[in-house]
Amino acid sequence: MPVSAEFTIYPFIEGDALPPHVQAGIEAVRALGIDVEIGALSNTVRGEAEDVLRALHAAEGAAVAAGATRIVAIVETVE
């Protein structure tokens, strides 16, 4: 089943570069071969549910290890 997942990694840190904890989460997803759309406040991944959920799990682990304090994810089915 195809899904779309939007995830936000906290805390926000102002500046031109992505904070290290956000970058770690994004890189963990990319390491699985899944594209990430980087937005101003959140990031989005799309694909089969199993792949997207695995990607979210990887992003969460990497982001927390790099200093994230909260990760919020919304997963929706795509028709």
C-alpha positions in Angstrom: 0.0 0.0 0.0 1.5 3.4 -1.0 1.8 6.0 1.8 3.2 9.5 2.3 4.8 10.4 5.5 5.6 13.9 6.7 8.0 14.2 9.6 9.3 17.1 11.7 12.4 16.8 13.9 12.8 19.1 16.9 14.3 21.4 18.2 14.2 23.9 15.4 17.4 25.9 15.2 17.5 29.1 13.1 20.1 29.4 10.4 20.8 28.6 6.8 22.0 25.1 7.4 20.0 22.1 8.6 20.7 21.3 12.3 22.9 18.2 12.8 20.0 16.2 14.3 17.8 17.0 11.3 20.6 16.2 8.8 21.2 12.9 10.6 17.6 11.9 10.2 17.5 12.8 6.5 20.8 10.9 5.8 19.4 7.8 7.6 16.5 7.8 5.2 18.7 8.4 2.2 21.0 5.5 3.2 18.0 3.2 2.7 17.7 4.5 -0.9 14.5 6.5 -0.2 14.2 10.1 -1.5 13.4 12.8 1.0 11.6 16.1 0.1 13.1 18.6 2.4 10.7 21.4 3.4 11.0 24.5 5.6 9.4 22.9 8.6 9.1 19.2 7.8 10.3 16.5 5.4 8.3 14.1 3.3 8.9 10.5 2.1 6.7 8.5 -0.2 6.6 4.8 -1.1 5.3 1.4 0.0 4.2 1.4 3.6 6.8 -1.1 4.7 9.6 1.0 3.2 8.3 4.3 4.5 7.8 3.0 8.0 11.4 1.5 8.0 12.7 4.9 6.8 10.8 6.7 9.6 12.3 4.3 12.2 15.8 4.9 10.8 15.3 8.7 10.8 14.0 8.7 14.4 17.0 6.6 15.7 19.6 8.7 13.9 18.0 12.1 14.9 17.7 11.2 18.6 21.3 9.9 18.6 22.3 13.3 17.2 20.4 15.4 19.8 16.7 15.5 18.6 14.2 16.0 21.4 11.0 15.2 19.5 10.0 13.8 16.2 6.4 14.1 14.9 5.3 12.0 12.0 2.0 11.9 10.0 1.5 8.9 7.7 -1.3 9.0 5.1 -2.4 6.5 2.5 -2.0 7.6 -1.1 -4.5 6.6 -3.7 
